[in-house]
């Protein structure tokens, strides 16, 4: 029964450092495009429960945030 928690734990261990530590330095500001895209993807996943749409919205959000913020 405990093995069903392995995929979310591994995914979190891969994704969260990339969102909160871009370039190895902590960045929790609203000028962090990865953080904004992560929040957008999390909201999409929560509302739609659609994995493909979550990935598309997250990647599109990251692309647009990187263009307009940096």
N, C-alpha and C positions, 0 to 999 in steps of 0.2 A: 504494500500500500504506500510506503514511503517513497518508492521509486517514481511515482507520478510527479513529485516535486523537483526531480533532477533537471528536466528541460528548462523550466522557468528560472531555476537557480543558475544554471550555466549561461543562459541568455542574459540574465541580469549582470553576471560577472563580466561578460564581454561588452555589453552596451553601456552600462552606467559609467565606467571610467572614461569612455570616449565622449560622453555627454558632459560630464562634470569636470573633466581634467584635459581639455584640449591643449595639446602641446606640453603636457606634463604639469601644467600649472592650474590650480583651482580657479574656475571662472563661473560664478553663480549670478552674473549680471544679466540684464535684459539685452545686452549687446553680444551675447553668446548665441550665434545662430544654431548651434547644435542643441543647446538647451531649448530654444524656442521650437525647433522642429520636433524635438522629443516630446514636448508638451502637446504640440499639435497632433502628433501621431498617437499619443496616449488618449487624447480626447476622441480621436476618430475611432480607435479600437474600442473604447468604452461605449460610444454611442452606436456603432454599426456592428461590432463583433465580426467584422470582415477583414481577414488577414491581408488579402491582396490590396484592398482599398487603403488599409492602414499603411502598408509599405509605400504605395504610390503617393499618398498625401504627405507622408513623412519625408520622402525623397524630394518631392516637388517643393515642400516647405523649406527644406534645407537649401536647395538650390536658390530659391528666391530670397531667403534670409541672407545667404552669403553674398548675393548680388547687391542687395539694398543696404545691408548693415556695414559691410567691410569695403 
